[in-house]
Amino acid sequence: MLTEKETCRDELLYAFNNLIVSKGKNEFSIREIKNYMLSNGTDSSEKTIEAHIRYRCCANAKKRYHATNYDDLIMLENGLYTLNTK
């Protein structure tokens, strides 16, 4: 990934943007994102990545116990996620 220390959210957004470019579409499963991040040397665990996708960074998710939440992603009806472009 990048050379400076990043947060899981930074890496998640970087992964989404790179996958959009490589696949040509803005729609991904949790597995695709986790595989991309893990294969590119993330320090984040699979559980942390999932929590960020499902709750912390998802605009239409039920907010849980995180002090800060972001509207970076939108969960689609088919269980896939898309980068929020609003």
N, CA, C and O atoms as a GROMACS GRO file, in nm:
protein
  344
    1MET      N    1   0.085  -0.116   0.000
    1MET     CA    2   0.000   0.000   0.000
    1MET      C    3   0.090   0.124   0.000
    1MET      O    4   0.200   0.120  -0.057
    2LEU      N    5   0.049   0.231   0.061
    2LEU     CA    6   0.132   0.350   0.063
    2LEU      C    7   0.240   0.336   0.169
    2LEU      O    8   0.230   0.248   0.255
    3THR      N    9   0.342   0.420   0.164
    3THR     CA   10   0.456   0.404   0.253
    3THR      C   11   0.432   0.461   0.393
    3THR      O   12   0.491   0.411   0.488
    4GLU      N   13   0.348   0.564   0.408
    4GLU     CA   14   0.326   0.619   0.540
    4GLU      C   15   0.218   0.540   0.614
    4GLU      O   16   0.139   0.468   0.552
    5LYS      N   17   0.215   0.552   0.746
    5LYS     CA   18   0.119   0.479   0.829
    5LYS      C   19  -0.022   0.525   0.796
    5LYS      O   20  -0.052   0.644   0.796
    6GLU      N   21  -0.108   0.428   0.769
    6GLU     CA   22  -0.246   0.458   0.734
    6GLU      C   23  -0.340   0.392   0.832
    6GLU      O   24  -0.304   0.297   0.902
    7THR      N   25  -0.460   0.443   0.835
    7THR     CA   26  -0.565   0.379   0.913
    7THR      C   27  -0.631   0.273   0.826
    7THR      O   28  -0.609   0.269   0.705
    8CYS      N   29  -0.712   0.189   0.889
    8CYS     CA   30  -0.786   0.088   0.813
    8CYS      C   31  -0.878   0.158   0.713
    8CYS      O   32  -0.894   0.112   0.600
    9ARG      N   33  -0.938   0.269   0.753
    9ARG     CA   34  -1.026   0.345   0.662
    9ARG      C   35  -0.947   0.394   0.541
    9ARG      O   36  -0.996   0.384   0.429
   10ASP      N   37  -0.827   0.448   0.561
   10ASP     CA   38  -0.743   0.494   0.450
   10ASP      C   39  -0.718   0.380   0.352
   10ASP      O   40  -0.732   0.396   0.230
   11GLU      N   41  -0.681   0.265   0.406
   11GLU     CA   42  -0.652   0.149   0.322
   11GLU      C   43  -0.778   0.099   0.250
   11GLU      O   44  -0.772   0.058   0.134
   12LEU      N   45  -0.890   0.104   0.319
   12LEU     CA   46  -1.017   0.062   0.260
   12LEU      C   47  -1.053   0.149   0.140
   12LEU      O   48  -1.091   0.098   0.035
   13LEU      N   49  -1.041   0.280   0.155
   13LEU     CA   50  -1.072   0.371   0.044
   13LEU      C   51  -0.972   0.354  -0.071
   13LEU      O   52  -1.010   0.360  -0.188
   14TYR      N   53  -0.847   0.333  -0.038
   14TYR     CA   54  -0.744   0.308  -0.139
   14TYR      C   55  -0.778   0.180  -0.217
   14TYR      O   56  -0.768   0.176  -0.340
   15ALA      N   57  -0.818   0.074  -0.144
   15ALA     CA   58  -0.855  -0.053  -0.207
   15ALA      C   59  -0.976  -0.035  -0.298
   15ALA      O   60  -0.975  -0.083  -0.411
   16PHE      N   61  -1.077   0.033  -0.250
   16PHE     CA   62  -1.196   0.055  -0.332
   16PHE      C   63  -1.161   0.127  -0.461
   16PHE      O   64  -1.202   0.086  -0.569
   17ASN      N   65  -1.085   0.235  -0.449
   17ASN     CA   66  -1.049   0.312  -0.569
   17ASN      C   67  -0.968   0.229  -0.668
   17ASN      O   68  -0.990   0.239  -0.789
   18ASN      N   69  -0.875   0.150  -0.620
   18ASN     CA   70  -0.795   0.065  -0.709
   18ASN      C   71  -0.878  -0.045  -0.774
   18ASN      O   72  -0.859  -0.077  -0.891
   19LEU      N   73  -0.970  -0.103  -0.698
   19LEU     CA   74  -1.057  -0.206  -0.754
   19LEU      C   75  -1.153  -0.148  -0.858
   19LEU      O   76  -1.184  -0.214  -0.957
   20ILE      N   77  -1.201  -0.027  -0.835
   20ILE     CA   78  -1.288   0.038  -0.934
   20ILE      C   79  -1.214   0.054  -1.066
   20ILE      O   80  -1.268   0.027  -1.172
   21VAL      N   81  -1.089   0.098  -1.058
   21VAL     CA   82  -1.009   0.116  -1.179
   21VAL      C   83  -0.982  -0.018  -1.247
   21VAL      O   84  -0.997  -0.029  -1.369
   22SER      N   85  -0.944  -0.120  -1.170
   22SER     CA   86  -0.907  -0.248  -1.231
   22SER      C   87  -1.028  -0.327  -1.282
   22SER      O   88  -1.018  -0.394  -1.385
   23LYS      N   89  -1.141  -0.319  -1.213
   23LYS     CA   90  -1.260  -0.396  -1.254
   23LYS      C   91  -1.354  -0.315  -1.342
   23LYS      O   92  -1.436  -0.372  -1.414
   24GLY      N   93  -1.343  -0.184  -1.336
   24GLY     CA   94  -1.430  -0.100  -1.417
   24GLY      C   95  -1.572  -0.088  -1.365
   24GLY      O   96  -1.662  -0.046  -1.438
   25LYS      N   97  -1.593  -0.124  -1.240
   25LYS     CA   98  -1.725  -0.104  -1.180
   25LYS      C   99  -1.710  -0.072  -1.032
   25LYS      O  100  -1.609  -0.106  -0.969
   26ASN      N  101  -1.812  -0.008  -0.977
   26ASN     CA  102  -1.810   0.038  -0.838
   26ASN      C  103  -1.905  -0.050  -0.756
   26ASN      O  104  -2.008  -0.003  -0.707
   27GLU      N  105  -1.868  -0.178  -0.741
   27GLU     CA  106  -1.953  -0.272  -0.670
   27GLU      C  107  -1.867  -0.392  -0.628
   27GLU      O  108  -1.814  -0.464  -0.711
   28PHE      N  109  -1.856  -0.411  -0.495
   28PHE     CA  110  -1.766  -0.515  -0.446
   28PHE      C  111  -1.823  -0.586  -0.324
   28PHE      O  112  -1.901  -0.529  -0.248
   29SER      N  113  -1.782  -0.711  -0.308
   29SER     CA  114  -1.819  -0.788  -0.189
   29SER      C  115  -1.716  -0.762  -0.079
   29SER      O  116  -1.606  -0.714  -0.105
   30ILE      N  117  -1.754  -0.796   0.041
   30ILE     CA  118  -1.660  -0.785   0.153
   30ILE      C  119  -1.538  -0.872   0.126
   30ILE      O  120  -1.425  -0.831   0.153
   31ARG      N  121  -1.560  -0.991   0.074
   31ARG     CA  122  -1.450  -1.084   0.045
   31ARG      C  123  -1.350  -1.022  -0.053
   31ARG      O  124  -1.230  -1.032  -0.032
   32GLU      N  125  -1.399  -0.958  -0.159
   32GLU     CA  126  -1.310  -0.895  -0.257
   32GLU      C  127  -1.223  -0.787  -0.192
   32GLU      O  128  -1.103  -0.778  -0.219
   33ILE      N  129  -1.284  -0.706  -0.108
   33ILE     CA  130  -1.210  -0.598  -0.042
   33ILE      C  131  -1.108  -0.656   0.055
   33ILE      O  132  -0.992  -0.614   0.056
   34LYS      N  133  -1.151  -0.754   0.136
   34LYS     CA  134  -1.057  -0.816   0.231
   34LYS      C  135  -0.941  -0.881   0.158
   34LYS      O  136  -0.825  -0.863   0.197
   35ASN      N  137  -0.969  -0.955   0.054
   35ASN     CA  138  -0.862  -1.020  -0.022
   35ASN      C  139  -0.763  -0.919  -0.078
   35ASN      O  140  -0.642  -0.939  -0.071
   36TYR      N  141  -0.815  -0.809  -0.132
   36TYR     CA  142  -0.728  -0.706  -0.187
   36TYR      C  143  -0.639  -0.647  -0.078
   36TYR      O  144  -0.518  -0.636  -0.094
   37MET      N  145  -0.701  -0.610   0.033
   37MET     CA  146  -0.623  -0.547   0.141
   37MET      C  147  -0.521  -0.643   0.200
   37MET      O  148  -0.406  -0.604   0.224
   38LEU      N  149  -0.560  -0.768   0.223
   38LEU     CA  150  -0.467  -0.866   0.281
   38LEU      C  151  -0.353  -0.899   0.184
   38LEU      O  152  -0.239  -0.917   0.228
   39SER      N  153  -0.382  -0.907   0.057
   39SER     CA  154  -0.276  -0.938  -0.040
   39SER      C  155  -0.182  -0.820  -0.063
   39SER      O  156  -0.073  -0.837  -0.119
   40ASN      N  157  -0.224  -0.702  -0.021
   40ASN     CA  158  -0.139  -0.583  -0.036
   40ASN      C  159  -0.076  -0.540   0.096
   40ASN      O  160  -0.030  -0.426   0.108
   41GLY      N  161  -0.073  -0.629   0.193
   41GLY     CA  162   0.006  -0.608   0.314
   41GLY      C  163  -0.056  -0.520   0.421
   41GLY      O  164   0.017  -0.452   0.492
   42THR      N  165  -0.187  -0.520   0.434
   42THR     CA  166  -0.248  -0.441   0.540
   42THR      C  167  -0.208  -0.494   0.677
   42THR      O  168  -0.182  -0.613   0.693
   43ASP      N  169  -0.204  -0.407   0.775
   43ASP     CA  170  -0.181  -0.447   0.913
   43ASP      C  171  -0.313  -0.477   0.984
   43ASP      O  172  -0.313  -0.531   1.094
   44SER      N  173  -0.423  -0.442   0.922
   44SER     CA  174  -0.556  -0.461   0.981
   44SER      C  175  -0.598  -0.608   0.974
   44SER      O  176  -0.570  -0.677   0.876
   45SER      N  177  -0.665  -0.654   1.078
   45SER     CA  178  -0.714  -0.791   1.079
   45SER      C  179  -0.840  -0.801   0.992
   45SER      O  180  -0.900  -0.700   0.957
   46GLU      N  181  -0.878  -0.924   0.959
   46GLU     CA  182  -0.999  -0.945   0.881
   46GLU      C  183  -1.122  -0.890   0.954
   46GLU      O  184  -1.211  -0.833   0.892
   47LYS      N  185  -1.127  -0.909   1.085
   47LYS     CA  186  -1.240  -0.859   1.164
   47LYS      C  187  -1.247  -0.706   1.162
   47LYS      O  188  -1.356  -0.649   1.155
   48THR      N  189  -1.133  -0.641   1.168
   48THR     CA  190  -1.130  -0.496   1.164
   48THR      C  191  -1.177  -0.446   1.028
   48THR      O  192  -1.255  -0.350   1.019
   49ILE      N  193  -1.130  -0.509   0.923
   49ILE     CA  194  -1.172  -0.472   0.788
   49ILE      C  195  -1.323  -0.488   0.773
   49ILE      O  196  -1.391  -0.399   0.721
   50GLU      N  197  -1.376  -0.602   0.819
   50GLU     CA  198  -1.520  -0.626   0.810
   50GLU      C  199  -1.599  -0.523   0.890
   50GLU      O  200  -1.702  -0.474   0.842
   51ALA      N  201  -1.553  -0.490   1.009
   51ALA     CA  202  -1.624  -0.392   1.092
   51ALA      C  203  -1.626  -0.255   1.023
   51ALA      O  204  -1.727  -0.185   1.029
   52HIS      N  205  -1.518  -0.218   0.959
   52HIS     CA  206  -1.515  -0.092   0.886
   52HIS      C  207  -1.612  -0.094   0.769
   52HIS      O  208  -1.684   0.004   0.746
   53ILE      N  209  -1.614  -0.202   0.695
   53ILE     CA  210  -1.704  -0.210   0.579
   53ILE      C  211  -1.849  -0.214   0.625
   53ILE      O  212  -1.931  -0.137   0.576
   54ARG      N  213  -1.882  -0.303   0.718
   54ARG     CA  214  -2.021  -0.325   0.758
   54ARG      C  215  -2.080  -0.210   0.839
   54ARG      O  216  -2.198  -0.178   0.822
   55TYR      N  217  -2.003  -0.149   0.925
   55TYR     CA  218  -2.058  -0.051   1.020
   55TYR      C  219  -1.993   0.086   1.013
   55TYR      O  220  -2.061   0.186   0.989
   56ARG      N  221  -1.865   0.091   1.034
   56ARG     CA  222  -1.797   0.218   1.056
   56ARG      C  223  -1.797   0.309   0.934
   56ARG      O  224  -1.807   0.431   0.949
   57CYS      N  225  -1.786   0.253   0.815
   57CYS     CA  226  -1.776   0.334   0.693
   57CYS      C  227  -1.899   0.323   0.603
   57CYS      O  228  -1.896   0.371   0.490
   58CYS      N  229  -2.004   0.261   0.650
   58CYS     CA  230  -2.122   0.237   0.567
   58CYS      C  231  -2.232   0.337   0.602
   58CYS      O  232  -2.279   0.342   0.716
   59ALA      N  233  -2.273   0.415   0.504
   59ALA     CA  234  -2.371   0.521   0.525
   59ALA      C  235  -2.508   0.468   0.567
   59ALA      O  236  -2.576   0.531   0.647
   60ASN      N  237  -2.548   0.353   0.516
   60ASN     CA  238  -2.681   0.303   0.546
   60ASN      C  239  -2.682   0.185   0.645
   60ASN      O  240  -2.777   0.108   0.650
   61ALA      N  241  -2.575   0.174   0.723
   61ALA     CA  242  -2.568   0.069   0.826
   61ALA      C  243  -2.620   0.122   0.958
   61ALA      O  244  -2.615   0.241   0.986
   62LYS      N  245  -2.668   0.030   1.038
   62LYS     CA  246  -2.706   0.066   1.175
   62LYS      C  247  -2.577   0.098   1.249
   62LYS      O  248  -2.486   0.014   1.257
   63LYS      N  249  -2.568   0.216   1.304
   63LYS     CA  250  -2.445   0.258   1.373
   63LYS      C  251  -2.433   0.185   1.505
   63LYS      O  252  -2.530   0.170   1.579
   64ARG      N  253  -2.314   0.142   1.534
   64ARG     CA  254  -2.289   0.065   1.655
   64ARG      C  255  -2.215   0.150   1.757
   64ARG      O  256  -2.251   0.265   1.781
   65TYR      N  257  -2.113   0.095   1.816
   65TYR     CA  258  -2.043   0.153   1.929
   65TYR      C  259  -1.927   0.242   1.890
   65TYR      O  260  -1.858   0.294   1.978
   66HIS      N  261  -1.902   0.263   1.762
   66HIS     CA  262  -1.788   0.345   1.722
   66HIS      C  263  -1.817   0.492   1.747
   66HIS      O  264  -1.926   0.541   1.717
   67ALA      N  265  -1.720   0.562   1.802
   67ALA     CA  266  -1.738   0.705   1.831
   67ALA      C  267  -1.750   0.786   1.703
   67ALA      O  268  -1.824   0.884   1.698
   68THR      N  269  -1.677   0.744   1.600
   68THR     CA  270  -1.681   0.814   1.472
   68THR      C  271  -1.723   0.717   1.363
   68THR      O  272  -1.669   0.607   1.351
   69ASN      N  273  -1.820   0.760   1.283
   69ASN     CA  274  -1.866   0.681   1.170
   69ASN      C  275  -1.855   0.765   1.044
   69ASN      O  276  -1.857   0.888   1.050
   70TYR      N  277  -1.844   0.699   0.930
   70TYR     CA  278  -1.826   0.767   0.802
   70TYR      C  279  -1.930   0.719   0.702
   70TYR      O  280  -1.984   0.609   0.716
   71ASP      N  281  -1.957   0.800   0.604
   71ASP     CA  282  -2.052   0.766   0.498
   71ASP      C  283  -1.981   0.734   0.368
   71ASP      O  284  -2.026   0.775   0.261
   72ASP      N  285  -1.870   0.660   0.376
   72ASP     CA  286  -1.787   0.631   0.259
   72ASP      C  287  -1.850   0.528   0.165
   72ASP      O  288  -1.834   0.537   0.043
   73LEU      N  289  -1.921   0.431   0.221
   73LEU     CA  290  -1.975   0.319   0.143
   73LEU      C  291  -2.127   0.312   0.156
   73LEU      O  292  -2.185   0.366   0.250
   74ILE      N  293  -2.188   0.246   0.061
   74ILE     CA  294  -2.331   0.218   0.066
   74ILE      C  295  -2.349   0.069   0.040
   74ILE      O  296  -2.297   0.016  -0.058
   75MET      N  297  -2.425   0.002   0.129
   75MET     CA  298  -2.455  -0.139   0.106
   75MET      C  299  -2.574  -0.147   0.011
   75MET      O  300  -2.678  -0.086   0.034
   76LEU      N  301  -2.556  -0.223  -0.095
   76LEU     CA  302  -2.661  -0.242  -0.194
   76LEU      C  303  -2.752  -0.357  -0.152
   76LEU      O  304  -2.717  -0.434  -0.063
   77GLU      N  305  -2.868  -0.369  -0.214
   77GLU     CA  306  -2.964  -0.474  -0.177
   77GLU      C  307  -2.910  -0.614  -0.198
   77GLU      O  308  -2.954  -0.708  -0.131
   78ASN      N  309  -2.816  -0.632  -0.289
   78ASN     CA  310  -2.760  -0.764  -0.316
   78ASN      C  311  -2.644  -0.800  -0.224
   78ASN      O  312  -2.575  -0.900  -0.247
   79GLY      N  313  -2.621  -0.719  -0.119
   79GLY     CA  314  -2.515  -0.748  -0.024
   79GLY      C  315  -2.378  -0.697  -0.065
   79GLY      O  316  -2.281  -0.714   0.008
   80LEU      N  317  -2.370  -0.635  -0.181
   80LEU     CA  318  -2.246  -0.576  -0.226
   80LEU      C  319  -2.237  -0.432  -0.176
   80LEU      O  320  -2.336  -0.375  -0.131
   81TYR      N  321  -2.118  -0.377  -0.185
   81TYR     CA  322  -2.095  -0.240  -0.139
   81TYR      C  323  -2.045  -0.155  -0.254
   81TYR      O  324  -1.978  -0.205  -0.344
   82THR      N  325  -2.080  -0.027  -0.250
   82THR     CA  326  -2.037   0.067  -0.351
   82THR      C  327  -1.978   0.190  -0.282
   82THR      O  328  -2.019   0.224  -0.171
   83LEU      N  329  -1.883   0.254  -0.345
   83LEU     CA  330  -1.824   0.376  -0.290
   83LEU      C  331  -1.927   0.486  -0.305
   83LEU      O  332  -1.980   0.508  -0.414
   84ASN      N  333  -1.955   0.557  -0.196
   84ASN     CA  334  -2.051   0.665  -0.194
   84ASN      C  335  -1.992   0.785  -0.267
   84ASN      O  336  -1.891   0.840  -0.225
   85THR      N  337  -2.053   0.826  -0.374
   85THR     CA  338  -2.000   0.936  -0.456
   85THR      C  339  -2.072   1.067  -0.430
   85THR      O  340  -2.049   1.164  -0.502
   86LYS      N  341  -2.158   1.072  -0.331
   86LYS     CA  342  -2.231   1.197  -0.299
   86LYS      C  343  -2.145   1.295  -0.226
   86LYS      O  344  -2.191   1.404  -0.192
   0.00000   0.00000   0.00000
